[in-house]
């Protein structure tokens, strides 16, 4: 957490803010480039995938892809991704993972609440409640006063 670019607003609910940060992280993940990421020397004989925008199956306001994320958004993504292992409940973690999957062109959730509920064998309202409980659990563990200076890596030697 040395790059603390996630700012807590003390006037707002921390679990609500965690949900917003998870949502922003999902969009940032979807907007990251998916080409040119192979390790050096690795190759593929498959041609590059050409996206046909007419095959997407939904109305779009423009033909623009999601904007490339800024360095600050990537810093926040790095921080937010460290929060997911803090979720101990398997179902809550599954719901958070499923909601973080966004389409790289439209930015829409690939897993709507009803689909998540069906996949996990529960009602969509229960799936939403699991997500909210996961956000509350993360908030409890990351609240600003939850850390002592010796737990933060840059202060560990003090």
N, C-alpha and C positions, 0 to 999 in steps of 0.2 A: 504494500500500500504506500510505497514511497511517492508515487505520482498521484497524490490524492486529488484527482480532477473530478471526483464525485463529491458534490457539495450537499450537505444536509441542510434542509430548510426547517428550522425548529418550529415554525408556525404550522407546518403540515404534518400529516400522518406519515411516519417513517415507512410502515409497510406499503402504503400507497406509493411512496417514492420508489421503493424497491421494485414494485411492479412496473413502474414507468421506466426505470433503468434496465430491467430485464427486456422490456419491449424495445427500447432503443438499441440494446445490445443485439437483439434478434435482427433488427433492420440493418445494423452495421455489418453483422455476419453475412446477411444476404447480399449486401452491396460490395463486399470484398471481391476483387477479381479472382476468377477461377482458372485463368490461363497463365502460363509462364511460372507456375509454382513448383515445378518438378525439381528434384535435387540435380546438381550438376552431373552431367553425363547420362542422365536418364532420358529415355526417349520413347516415342510411340509411333507406330506406323499408321495409326488411325488418323484420318483427316480431322481438322478442327470442326467442331459442331457448329453448324450455321443455324441460327434461330430464325424460325419463320413466325413472325409476330401474329399472323392470322390464325395459327394453330393454338393460341393460348386459351381461347374459349371464354373470354369475358370482354366487356366493353372497356376501353381505356380512353382516358382523356388525351393522351399524347403517346407518341412512339418512343419516348425517352425511357432509358433505363434508370434504375435508382442511382442517385449521384454517388460518386466515390466518397467514402468516409474520410473525414478529416483526421489529422493526427490526434486531436483531442478526443474524438469519438472512439478511435482505436484504443487510446489509453483507458477510457471508461470501459470499453469492452473487456480489456485485459483484467480490470478490477472486478467487474461483474461476473466474469466467468469463474473467478476464484470463490464466489459465493455459492455456486451450485453444489459443490461437495459438502457444504454445511447442512444441506437438507438430508435428514436421516430417513424419513419416511419414504418408502419405495414408490408409492402411488403419487405422492406430492412431487417427487423428483421426476417421475414419468410425465406428469402433466406439464411441469415447467419446461422439460426438454421438448415436448411436442409443441408447446406454444411458441417456442423460440425458432421453430422452423418456418421461415418466410420464403415466399417466391422471389427469386433474384430480379425479376423484371417488374412485377406488379407491387411487390412488397406485402401482398396479402398473406394472411396466415394460411399455411397449408392444412393445419388442423383446427377446424372450427370447434367450438365447445361441444356441439352435438356429436361430431365424429370422435372426439376424445372420449366422451362418455360411452359411446357405443364400443369403442376399442377396449376400454377398461371395464366394460360390463357394468356401468353405473349410469345414473342420470347426469345430464349435462350440468345441472345446478350443483351436484355433488362435486363434479370435476372443477367447477369454478371455485367452490369452497376449498378444495384441496390446494388450488393455486394460491388463494388468499392466505391459507394457513402456512404455506411454504414461504410466502413473502413476509408474513408476520414472524416466522421462525428465523429467517435470515435477518430481519430488522433487529430482532432481539440479540442476535449474535454480533452484529456489526455496529450497533449503536455507538456513537462517539465515545461514551464513557465506559464502554465494554473493554477497552484496551488500555493497558498500562504502557508507559514509555518503554519498558524493557521488552515488551512483546513485539514492538515494531522494529524490523531488522536494522534500520539505521541507528537505533538507540540501544541495541542489544549489548554493546560493550560498556555502557555507562554504568 
